[in-house]
Amino acid sequence: MNTICIECPMGCMLDIADKGDEIVVTGHSCRRGVIYGHQEYTAPRRVITTLVELEGGGVLPVRTSCAVDKPKIREVLRALKGVKIAPPDNVGEVIIKNICGTDADIISAARYHSKS
């Protein structure tokens, strides 16, 4: 498996191979590349960013507070579809706790500015 490491600005091209009893990562420039490659091969995770509707109109960018297992992404997005929230006061404010049992909270990713 080949992938680009996103753990630092180097963007190393990693080669990840399952050698039976171990996973071998090559192409990395730092230790973080080995950790990322192993994680990406065994259980890839992503931070989810999307928009939710605001009560009274408009949308607000939100994201997960931590990375979520890739197989859970669609479930999380389906759970957010149709959700309407009151405008939050601060960036990072928790909108939904532990979405879909992922241990990730949905948090505001921007400050809400009213039109008035």
N, CA and C atoms as an extended XYZ file, in Angstrom:
348
Properties=species:S:1:pos:R:3:atomname:S:1:resname:S:1:resid:I:1 pbc="F F F"
N         0.856       -1.174        0.000 N   MET     1
C         0.000        0.000        0.000 CA  MET     1
C         0.899        1.232        0.000 C   MET     1
N         0.573        2.209       -0.810 N   ASN     2
C         1.291        3.478       -0.845 CA  ASN     2
C         0.364        4.587       -0.381 C   ASN     2
N         0.924        5.521        0.369 N   THR     3
C         0.157        6.674        0.817 CA  THR     3
C         1.111        7.813        1.135 C   THR     3
N         0.597        9.006        1.165 N   ILE     4
C         1.391       10.168        1.539 CA  ILE     4
C         1.164       10.449        3.016 C   ILE     4
N         2.239       10.583        3.746 N   CYS     5
C         2.154       10.880        5.180 CA  CYS     5
C         1.734       12.336        5.365 C   CYS     5
N         0.794       12.561        6.271 N   ILE     6
C         0.297       13.912        6.540 CA  ILE     6
C         0.654       14.399        7.944 C   ILE     6
N         1.587       13.723        8.592 N   GLU     7
C         1.924       14.073        9.969 CA  GLU     7
C         2.834       15.285       10.098 C   GLU     7
N         3.556       15.631        9.042 N   CYS     8
C         4.406       16.818        9.087 CA  CYS     8
C         4.456       17.419        7.681 C   CYS     8
N         5.058       18.567        7.509 N   PRO     9
C         5.085       19.211        6.186 CA  PRO     9
C         5.902       18.475        5.117 C   PRO     9
N         6.678       17.476        5.465 N   MET    10
C         7.519       16.771        4.492 CA  MET    10
C         6.698       16.038        3.434 C   MET    10
N         5.556       15.476        3.799 N   GLY    11
C         4.713       14.758        2.843 CA  GLY    11
C         5.390       13.552        2.227 C   GLY    11
N         6.023       12.755        3.043 N   CYS    12
C         6.759       11.583        2.556 CA  CYS    12
C         5.817       10.568        1.898 C   CYS    12
N         6.306        9.917        0.848 N   MET    13
C         5.569        8.848        0.189 CA  MET    13
C         5.913        7.552        0.917 C   MET    13
N         4.929        7.026        1.627 N   LEU    14
C         5.146        5.821        2.421 CA  LEU    14
C         4.762        4.575        1.633 C   LEU    14
N         5.533        3.533        1.820 N   ASP    15
C         5.204        2.206        1.308 CA  ASP    15
C         4.943        1.353        2.539 C   ASP    15
N         3.751        0.791        2.613 N   ILE    16
C         3.354        0.009        3.786 CA  ILE    16
C         3.093       -1.414        3.332 C   ILE    16
N         3.758       -2.360        3.986 N   ALA    17
C         3.625       -3.765        3.594 CA  ALA    17
C         3.378       -4.634        4.811 C   ALA    17
N         2.495       -5.603        4.652 N   ASP    18
C         2.211       -6.577        5.699 CA  ASP    18
C         3.138       -7.768        5.474 C   ASP    18
N         4.085       -7.960        6.361 N   LYS    19
C         5.067       -9.034        6.251 CA  LYS    19
C         4.722      -10.201        7.177 C   LYS    19
N         3.441      -10.505        7.281 N   GLY    20
C         3.004      -11.623        8.123 CA  GLY    20
C         2.838      -11.244        9.568 C   GLY    20
N         3.924      -11.233       10.313 N   ASP    21
C         3.838      -10.943       11.744 CA  ASP    21
C         4.142       -9.484       12.077 C   ASP    21
N         4.447       -8.675       11.059 N   GLU    22
C         4.683       -7.253       11.309 CA  GLU    22
C         4.309       -6.413       10.087 C   GLU    22
N         4.034       -5.149       10.356 N   ILE    23
C         3.738       -4.189        9.301 CA  ILE    23
C         4.990       -3.328        9.140 C   ILE    23
N         5.514       -3.296        7.911 N   VAL    24
C         6.751       -2.575        7.640 CA  VAL    24
C         6.424       -1.300        6.864 C   VAL    24
N         6.892       -0.158        7.404 N   VAL    25
C         6.686        1.140        6.774 CA  VAL    25
C         8.045        1.661        6.318 C   VAL    25
N         8.146        2.002        5.021 N   THR    26
C         9.375        2.582        4.495 CA  THR    26
C         9.042        3.886        3.778 C   THR    26
N        10.073        4.696        3.532 N   GLY    27
C         9.894        5.961        2.829 CA  GLY    27
C         9.702        7.149        3.754 C   GLY    27
N         9.715        6.923        5.045 N   HIS    28
C         9.484        7.990        6.025 CA  HIS    28
C        10.770        8.747        6.328 C   HIS    28
N        10.617       10.009        6.695 N   SER    29
C        11.760       10.828        7.099 CA  SER    29
C        11.849       10.969        8.613 C   SER    29
N        10.764       10.636        9.295 N   CYS    30
C        10.774       10.765       10.755 CA  CYS    30
C         9.927        9.649       11.379 C   CYS    30
N        10.036        9.518       12.662 N   ARG    31
C         9.310        8.473       13.406 CA  ARG    31
C         7.800        8.622       13.253 C   ARG    31
N         7.319        9.848       13.117 N   ARG    32
C         5.877       10.057       12.971 CA  ARG    32
C         5.340        9.358       11.728 C   ARG    32
N         6.165        9.246       10.693 N   GLY    33
C         5.754        8.555        9.476 CA  GLY    33
C         5.492        7.075        9.712 C   GLY    33
N         6.308        6.461       10.554 N   VAL    34
C         6.117        5.044       10.886 CA  VAL    34
C         4.800        4.868       11.642 C   VAL    34
N         4.557        5.725       12.606 N   ILE    35
C         3.326        5.652       13.397 CA  ILE    35
C         2.113        5.891       12.513 C   ILE    35
N         2.171        6.926       11.666 N   TYR    36
C         1.063        7.228       10.770 CA  TYR    36
C         0.818        6.064        9.805 C   TYR    36
N         1.866        5.526        9.210 N   GLY    37
C         1.731        4.423        8.271 CA  GLY    37
C         1.087        3.202        8.905 C   GLY    37
N         1.505        2.879       10.102 N   HIS    38
C         0.926        1.738       10.811 CA  HIS    38
C        -0.552        1.980       11.087 C   HIS    38
N        -0.882        3.169       11.576 N   GLN    39
C        -2.277        3.527       11.860 CA  GLN    39
C        -3.111        3.506       10.586 C   GLN    39
N        -2.580        4.060        9.512 N   GLU    40
C        -3.310        4.139        8.253 CA  GLU    40
C        -3.583        2.737        7.687 C   GLU    40
N        -2.670        1.828        7.900 N   TYR    41
C        -2.832        0.466        7.390 CA  TYR    41
C        -3.799       -0.353        8.243 C   TYR    41
N        -3.695       -0.209        9.555 N   THR    42
C        -4.487       -1.062       10.452 CA  THR    42
C        -5.869       -0.513       10.774 C   THR    42
N        -5.996        0.783       10.957 N   ALA    43
C        -7.285        1.374       11.350 CA  ALA    43
C        -7.297        2.855       11.005 C   ALA    43
N        -7.488        3.196        9.719 N   PRO    44
C        -7.439        4.606        9.319 CA  PRO    44
C        -8.525        5.440        9.990 C   PRO    44
N        -8.149        6.676       10.323 N   ARG    45
C        -9.047        7.609       11.002 CA  ARG    45
C        -8.965        8.966       10.327 C   ARG    45
N       -10.060        9.733       10.408 N   ARG    46
C       -10.104       11.065        9.817 CA  ARG    46
C       -10.903       12.004       10.709 C   ARG    46
N       -10.504       13.279       10.705 N   VAL    47
C       -11.326       14.331       11.299 CA  VAL    47
C       -12.379       14.666       10.252 C   VAL    47
N       -13.629       14.780       10.679 N   ILE    48
C       -14.739       15.074        9.775 CA  ILE    48
C       -15.069       16.557        9.888 C   ILE    48
N       -15.175       17.220        8.749 N   THR    49
C       -15.634       18.610        8.716 CA  THR    49
C       -16.860       18.680        7.816 C   THR    49
N       -17.838       19.451        8.240 N   THR    50
C       -19.064       19.601        7.458 CA  THR    50
C       -19.789       20.863        7.905 C   THR    50
N       -20.997       21.040        7.412 N   LEU    51
C       -21.836       22.171        7.792 CA  LEU    51
C       -23.108       21.660        8.441 C   LEU    51
N       -23.620       22.380        9.440 N   VAL    52
C       -24.933       22.086       10.004 CA  VAL    52
C       -25.788       23.339        9.897 C   VAL    52
N       -27.084       23.102        9.804 N   GLU    53
C       -28.019       24.223        9.688 CA  GLU    53
C       -28.191       24.920       11.036 C   GLU    53
N       -28.403       26.218       10.952 N   LEU    54
C       -28.693       27.009       12.138 CA  LEU    54
C       -30.185       27.272       12.219 C   LEU    54
N       -30.706       27.255       13.432 N   GLU    55
C       -32.103       27.633       13.628 CA  GLU    55
C       -32.253       29.076       13.160 C   GLU    55
N       -33.257       29.350       12.377 N   GLY    56
C       -33.461       30.693       11.862 CA  GLY    56
C       -32.730       30.959       10.556 C   GLY    56
N       -32.038       29.966       10.021 N   GLY    57
C       -31.376       30.115        8.730 CA  GLY    57
C       -29.872       30.202        8.819 C   GLY    57
N       -29.249       29.839        7.750 N   GLY    58
C       -27.791       29.862        7.675 CA  GLY    58
C       -27.189       28.520        8.040 C   GLY    58
N       -25.873       28.436        7.894 N   VAL    59
C       -25.143       27.215        8.227 CA  VAL    59
C       -23.909       27.572        9.040 C   VAL    59
N       -23.391       26.588        9.748 N   LEU    60
C       -22.196       26.772       10.566 CA  LEU    60
C       -21.236       25.632       10.287 C   LEU    60
N       -19.939       25.933       10.029 N   PRO    61
C       -18.972       24.853        9.884 CA  PRO    61
C       -18.715       24.183       11.233 C   PRO    61
N       -18.679       22.871       11.206 N   VAL    62
C       -18.397       22.083       12.409 CA  VAL    62
C       -17.371       21.014       12.045 C   VAL    62
N       -16.775       20.403       13.077 N   ARG    63
C       -15.834       19.308       12.863 CA  ARG    63
C       -15.869       18.389       14.077 C   ARG    63
N       -15.263       17.223       13.908 N   THR    64
C       -15.147       16.331       15.051 CA  THR    64
C       -13.973       16.791       15.912 C   THR    64
N       -14.075       16.546       17.189 N   SER    65
C       -13.025       16.962       18.123 CA  SER    65
C       -11.782       16.094       18.014 C   SER    65
N       -11.912       14.936       17.403 N   CYS    66
C       -10.781       14.037       17.176 CA  CYS    66
C       -11.092       13.179       15.952 C   CYS    66
N       -10.122       12.452       15.501 N   ALA    67
C       -10.314       11.607       14.326 CA  ALA    67
C       -11.275       10.459       14.639 C   ALA    67
N       -12.017       10.059       13.604 N   VAL    68
C       -13.034        9.004       13.699 CA  VAL    68
C       -12.626        7.875       12.753 C   VAL    68
N       -12.891        6.646       13.137 N   ASP    69
C       -12.607        5.513       12.255 CA  ASP    69
C       -13.293        5.723       10.917 C   ASP    69
N       -12.557        5.501        9.818 N   LYS    70
C       -13.113        5.748        8.475 CA  LYS    70
C       -14.448        5.045        8.229 C   LYS    70
N       -14.632        3.800        8.688 N   PRO    71
C       -15.925        3.151        8.443 CA  PRO    71
C       -17.115        3.850        9.118 C   PRO    71
N       -16.871        4.720       10.085 N   LYS    72
C       -17.941        5.425       10.807 CA  LYS    72
C       -18.301        6.778       10.185 C   LYS    72
N       -17.527        7.233        9.199 N   ILE    73
C       -17.729        8.580        8.650 CA  ILE    73
C       -19.131        8.762        8.090 C   ILE    73
N       -19.596        7.846        7.266 N   ARG    74
C       -20.940        7.993        6.691 CA  ARG    74
C       -22.019        8.003        7.761 C   ARG    74
N       -21.866        7.177        8.777 N   GLU    75
C       -22.847        7.143        9.867 CA  GLU    75
C       -22.911        8.496       10.575 C   GLU    75
N       -21.746        9.090       10.825 N   VAL    76
C       -21.700       10.402       11.474 CA  VAL    76
C       -22.358       11.458       10.582 C   VAL    76
N       -22.043       11.448        9.304 N   LEU    77
C       -22.634       12.432        8.392 CA  LEU    77
C       -24.143       12.261        8.284 C   LEU    77
N       -24.615       11.003        8.271 N   ARG    78
C       -26.070       10.769        8.246 CA  ARG    78
C       -26.727       11.301        9.516 C   ARG    78
N       -26.062       11.126       10.647 N   ALA    79
C       -26.614       11.604       11.922 CA  ALA    79
C       -26.709       13.133       11.955 C   ALA    79
N       -25.824       13.801       11.226 N   LEU    80
C       -25.836       15.266       11.207 CA  LEU    80
C       -26.807       15.845       10.189 C   LEU    80
N       -27.245       15.020        9.251 N   LYS    81
C       -28.162       15.505        8.225 CA  LYS    81
C       -29.481       15.911        8.871 C   LYS    81
N       -29.906       17.118        8.597 N   GLY    82
C       -31.173       17.606        9.132 CA  GLY    82
C       -31.088       18.186       10.535 C   GLY    82
N       -29.918       18.120       11.165 N   VAL    83
C       -29.756       18.703       12.505 CA  VAL    83
C       -29.775       20.220       12.381 C   VAL    83
N       -30.556       20.868       13.238 N   LYS    84
C       -30.578       22.326       13.320 CA  LYS    84
C       -30.173       22.708       14.731 C   LYS    84
N       -29.249       23.660       14.815 N   ILE    85
C       -28.723       24.038       16.127 CA  ILE    85
C       -28.890       25.534       16.355 C   ILE    85
N       -28.871       25.905       17.626 N   ALA    86
C       -28.820       27.317       17.984 CA  ALA    86
C       -27.396       27.794       17.741 C   ALA    86
N       -27.227       29.027       17.319 N   PRO    87
C       -25.872       29.530       17.078 CA  PRO    87
C       -25.010       29.436       18.343 C   PRO    87
N       -23.808       28.858       18.244 N   PRO    88
C       -22.938       28.762       19.417 CA  PRO    88
C       -22.277       30.108       19.718 C   PRO    88
N       -21.771       30.245       20.926 N   ASP    89
C       -21.113       31.488       21.327 CA  ASP    89
C       -19.630       31.515       20.960 C   ASP    89
N       -18.990       30.323       20.934 N   ASN    90
C       -17.540       30.279       20.755 CA  ASN    90
C       -17.094       29.198       19.789 C   ASN    90
N       -15.935       29.398       19.191 N   VAL    91
C       -15.287       28.356       18.405 CA  VAL    91
C       -14.914       27.228       19.365 C   VAL    91
N       -15.116       26.001       18.947 N   GLY    92
C       -14.788       24.859       19.790 CA  GLY    92
C       -15.901       24.446       20.732 C   GLY    92
N       -17.017       25.165       20.695 N   GLU    93
C       -18.149       24.815       21.554 CA  GLU    93
C       -18.726       23.471       21.119 C   GLU    93
N       -19.002       22.609       22.093 N   VAL    94
C       -19.546       21.287       21.784 CA  VAL    94
C       -20.994       21.421       21.342 C   VAL    94
N       -21.277       20.872       20.166 N   ILE    95
C       -22.615       20.891       19.593 CA  ILE    95
C       -23.324       19.578       19.920 C   ILE    95
N       -22.635       18.453       19.692 N   ILE    96
C       -23.160       17.116       19.988 CA  ILE    96
C       -22.035       16.315       20.632 C   ILE    96
N       -22.294       15.737       21.780 N   LYS    97
C       -21.289       14.917       22.469 CA  LYS    97
C       -21.314       13.485       21.940 C   LYS    97
N       -20.164       12.882       21.837 N   ASN    98
C       -19.986       11.464       21.515 CA  ASN    98
C       -20.871       11.008       20.354 C   ASN    98
N       -20.731       11.658       19.229 N   ILE    99
C       -21.586       11.353       18.073 CA  ILE    99
C       -21.417        9.899       17.640 C   ILE    99
N       -22.513        9.212       17.528 N   CYS   100
C       -22.568        7.820       17.054 CA  CYS   100
C       -21.649        6.887       17.844 C   CYS   100
N       -21.407        7.207       19.103 N   GLY   101
C       -20.577        6.348       19.947 CA  GLY   101
C       -19.108        6.326       19.551 C   GLY   101
N       -18.637        7.374       18.878 N   THR   102
C       -17.262        7.414       18.385 CA  THR   102
C       -16.264        8.007       19.376 C   THR   102
N       -16.738        8.532       20.494 N   ASP   103
C       -15.926        9.287       21.458 CA  ASP   103
C       -15.508       10.648       20.923 C   ASP   103
N       -15.998       11.018       19.740 N   ALA   104
C       -15.715       12.338       19.172 CA  ALA   104
C       -16.937       13.228       19.373 C   ALA   104
N       -16.686       14.459       19.748 N   ASP   105
C       -17.752       15.452       19.854 CA  ASP   105
C       -17.793       16.242       18.549 C   ASP   105
N       -18.961       16.739       18.200 N   ILE   106
C       -19.089       17.689       17.103 CA  ILE   106
C       -18.932       19.063       17.722 C   ILE   106
N       -17.958       19.832       17.222 N   ILE   107
C       -17.682       21.152       17.780 CA  ILE   107
C       -17.774       22.215       16.683 C   ILE   107
N       -18.081       23.444       17.102 N   SER   108
C       -18.142       24.542       16.132 CA  SER   108
C       -16.732       24.840       15.648 C   SER   108
N       -16.620       25.086       14.357 N   ALA   109
C       -15.312       25.359       13.759 CA  ALA   109
C       -15.147       26.825       13.383 C   ALA   109
N       -16.156       27.625       13.688 N   ALA   110
C       -16.077       29.062       13.398 CA  ALA   110
C       -17.008       29.794       14.367 C   ALA   110
N       -16.747       31.048       14.524 N   ARG   111
C       -17.594       31.888       15.370 CA  ARG   111
C       -18.812       32.301       14.559 C   ARG   111
N       -19.964       32.278       15.182 N   TYR   112
C       -21.182       32.694       14.507 CA  TYR   112
C       -21.286       34.214       14.576 C   TYR   112
N       -21.571       34.820       13.438 N   HIS   113
C       -21.812       36.258       13.381 CA  HIS   113
C       -23.225       36.471       12.872 C   HIS   113
N       -24.044       37.124       13.664 N   SER   114
C       -25.416       37.385       13.225 CA  SER   114
C       -25.417       38.413       12.109 C   SER   114
N       -26.497       38.410       11.339 N   LYS   115
C       -26.604       39.338       10.212 CA  LYS   115
C       -26.934       40.750       10.651 C   LYS   115
N       -27.347       40.910       11.891 N   SER   116
C       -27.728       42.257       12.347 CA  SER   116
C       -26.560       43.044       12.889 C   SER   116
